[in-house]
Amino acid sequence: MRGLIMKEIKFWGRGGQGAVTAAGILAQAAFDENKFVQAFPMFGVERRGAPVQAFTRISDEKILIRSEIYEPDVVVVMDPTLMQAVNVTAGLKNGGILIVNSEQEPKSFAKGNYKVATVNATDIAIENGLGSKTAPIVNTAILGAVVRATGITKLELVMDAIKKNAPAKPEQNAKAAKDAYDKTKLGW
């Protein structure tokens, strides 16, 4: 994905999973690489477990647009059950990338003209003691998959941004990103 002017990423998660934090950390890592960035949330019902969207824009040039992202280059799904309730790929650009927190193979989600990557961010979060077994916090793990699937920034920059911005357990969160980077399955 390097060499293109602006990339737009839409995160789908549930309240409490850290989608907003993930969008911000990704933006921070790209900012540290001297990119122009935006990161912002969109909330529906503000409660734990409700669907949440967060957005990140990364560009080589100043970003003038200030709207929600309607046609993302990348869609990140932190909770695969959302895919049964919401059309998470609506607007995903042709040839874009769908990244799903799932133990399934990427081909299980290949239903359109886009690439698919999967990673079991839930297990990685549990292994690293992030959240609980019943409510793991998968945001930093999923960022490792985003970097692996897109090349949008460097893993080291994401890990540094995690260490600086994670509200708790910075080392474990950074390790979760690295583990996910190593375990991401690319469907192309």
C-alpha positions as CSV (number, residue, x, y, z in Angstrom):
1,M,0.0,0.0,0.0
2,R,3.0,2.3,0.1
3,G,3.3,5.1,-2.4
4,L,-0.4,6.0,-2.6
5,I,-1.5,9.4,-1.4
6,M,-4.2,8.6,1.2
7,K,-5.5,5.5,2.8
8,E,-8.8,5.3,4.7
9,I,-9.4,2.6,7.3
10,K,-12.7,1.7,9.0
11,F,-12.6,-0.2,12.2
12,W,-15.7,-2.2,13.3
13,G,-15.9,-3.4,16.9
14,R,-18.1,-3.6,19.9
15,G,-18.0,-1.1,22.8
16,G,-15.2,-2.1,25.1
17,Q,-13.0,-3.8,22.5
18,G,-10.9,-0.7,21.9
19,A,-11.7,0.2,18.3
20,V,-11.3,3.9,19.0
21,T,-8.0,3.3,20.8
22,A,-6.8,1.2,17.8
23,A,-7.7,3.9,15.3
24,G,-5.8,6.4,17.4
25,I,-2.7,4.2,17.9
26,L,-2.5,3.5,14.2
27,A,-2.7,7.2,13.4
28,Q,0.0,7.9,16.0
29,A,2.4,5.3,14.4
30,A,1.9,6.9,11.0
31,F,2.3,10.4,12.4
32,D,5.6,9.3,13.9
33,E,6.6,8.3,10.3
34,N,5.9,11.9,9.3
35,K,2.5,11.2,7.7
36,F,-0.6,13.3,8.0
37,V,-3.3,11.6,10.0
38,Q,-6.8,11.7,11.3
39,A,-8.5,9.3,13.8
40,F,-12.0,9.7,15.1
41,P,-14.9,7.5,16.3
42,M,-18.6,7.3,15.4
43,F,-20.8,6.0,18.1
44,G,-24.4,4.7,17.8
45,V,-25.7,3.7,21.2
46,E,-22.8,4.3,23.7
47,R,-22.8,1.2,25.7
48,R,-20.5,-1.8,26.2
49,G,-21.1,-4.4,23.5
50,A,-22.9,-2.1,21.0
51,P,-21.4,-1.8,17.5
52,V,-18.8,1.0,17.3
53,Q,-17.0,2.4,14.2
54,A,-13.7,4.2,14.3
55,F,-11.8,5.7,11.4
56,T,-8.2,6.4,10.5
57,R,-6.9,8.4,7.5
58,I,-3.2,8.3,6.6
59,S,-1.8,10.5,3.9
60,D,1.5,11.8,2.5
61,E,-0.2,15.2,2.0
62,K,-2.4,17.4,4.2
63,I,-5.9,15.9,4.8
64,L,-8.6,18.4,4.1
65,I,-11.6,16.1,4.2
66,R,-13.5,16.0,7.5
67,S,-16.2,13.5,7.0
68,E,-16.9,9.9,8.0
69,I,-15.2,7.4,5.7
70,Y,-17.7,6.0,3.3
71,E,-15.4,4.1,0.9
72,P,-12.6,2.7,2.9
73,D,-9.5,1.1,1.5
74,V,-9.3,-1.2,4.5
75,V,-12.1,-2.6,6.8
76,V,-11.0,-4.1,10.1
77,V,-13.5,-6.3,12.0
78,M,-12.6,-6.8,15.6
79,D,-15.7,-9.0,16.4
80,P,-16.8,-11.4,13.6
81,T,-20.3,-11.7,14.9
82,L,-20.8,-8.1,13.7
83,M,-20.7,-9.5,10.2
84,Q,-24.1,-11.2,10.8
85,A,-25.7,-8.0,12.0
86,V,-24.0,-5.2,9.9
87,N,-22.8,-5.0,6.3
88,V,-19.2,-4.3,7.3
89,T,-17.9,-4.3,3.8
90,A,-20.4,-1.7,2.5
91,G,-18.4,0.8,0.5
92,L,-15.1,-1.2,0.7
93,K,-13.2,-0.2,-2.4
94,N,-12.6,-2.8,-5.2
95,G,-9.3,-4.5,-4.4
96,G,-9.5,-3.2,-0.8
97,I,-8.6,-5.3,2.2
98,L,-10.9,-6.9,4.8
99,I,-9.1,-7.9,8.0
100,V,-11.2,-10.2,10.4
101,N,-10.5,-11.3,13.9
102,S,-11.2,-15.0,13.3
103,E,-9.5,-18.4,13.5
104,Q,-11.0,-19.2,10.1
105,E,-9.1,-19.1,6.9
106,P,-9.4,-15.9,4.8
107,K,-11.4,-17.8,2.0
108,S,-14.3,-18.1,4.5
109,F,-14.8,-14.3,4.2
110,A,-14.0,-13.8,0.5
111,K,-17.4,-12.8,-0.8
112,G,-16.5,-9.7,-2.9
113,N,-13.9,-8.0,-5.0
114,Y,-11.5,-7.5,-2.0
115,K,-8.6,-9.3,-0.4
116,V,-9.1,-11.0,3.0
117,A,-6.7,-11.5,5.9
118,T,-7.6,-13.2,9.2
119,V,-5.9,-13.5,12.6
120,N,-7.1,-15.0,15.8
121,A,-6.7,-11.8,17.8
122,T,-9.0,-13.1,20.5
123,D,-6.6,-15.9,21.5
124,I,-3.6,-13.6,21.2
125,A,-5.3,-11.1,23.5
126,I,-6.1,-13.9,26.0
127,E,-2.5,-15.3,25.8
128,N,-1.2,-11.8,26.6
129,G,-3.6,-11.2,29.5
130,L,-5.5,-8.4,27.8
131,G,-9.0,-8.2,29.2
132,S,-10.5,-11.4,30.4
133,K,-11.3,-14.8,28.8
134,T,-14.9,-13.7,28.4
135,A,-14.1,-10.2,27.2
136,P,-10.7,-10.0,25.7
137,I,-9.4,-6.6,24.4
138,V,-8.3,-7.4,20.9
139,N,-7.4,-3.9,19.6
140,T,-3.6,-4.0,19.8
141,A,-3.5,-7.6,18.4
142,I,-5.6,-6.5,15.4
143,L,-3.2,-3.7,14.7
144,G,-0.4,-6.2,14.1
145,A,-2.7,-7.8,11.5
146,V,-3.4,-4.4,9.9
147,V,0.4,-3.7,9.5
148,R,1.0,-7.2,8.1
149,A,-1.9,-7.0,5.6
150,T,-1.4,-3.5,4.4
151,G,2.2,-2.4,5.0
152,I,0.7,1.0,5.9
153,T,3.3,1.7,8.5
154,K,6.1,-0.1,10.3
155,L,5.4,-2.7,13.0
156,E,8.0,-1.1,15.2
157,L,6.3,2.3,15.0
158,V,2.9,0.6,16.0
159,M,4.6,-1.2,18.9
160,D,6.1,2.1,20.1
161,A,2.8,3.9,19.8
162,I,1.1,1.1,21.8
163,K,3.7,1.4,24.5
164,K,3.2,5.1,24.7
165,N,-0.6,5.1,24.5
166,A,-2.0,1.8,25.9
167,P,-4.0,2.6,29.0
168,A,-2.7,-0.5,30.7
169,K,-0.1,-3.3,30.1
170,P,1.9,-1.6,27.4
171,E,4.5,-4.4,27.0
172,Q,1.8,-7.1,26.7
173,N,-0.2,-5.0,24.3
174,A,2.9,-4.4,22.1
175,K,3.7,-8.2,22.2
176,A,0.1,-8.9,21.1
177,A,0.6,-6.7,18.0
178,K,3.9,-8.6,17.2
179,D,2.2,-12.0,17.8
180,A,-0.7,-11.1,15.5
181,Y,1.7,-9.7,12.8
182,D,3.5,-13.1,12.8
183,K,0.2,-15.1,12.8
184,T,-1.9,-13.2,10.3
185,K,-3.1,-15.3,7.4
186,L,-3.2,-13.5,4.0
187,G,-5.7,-14.8,1.5
188,W,-3.7,-13.6,-1.5
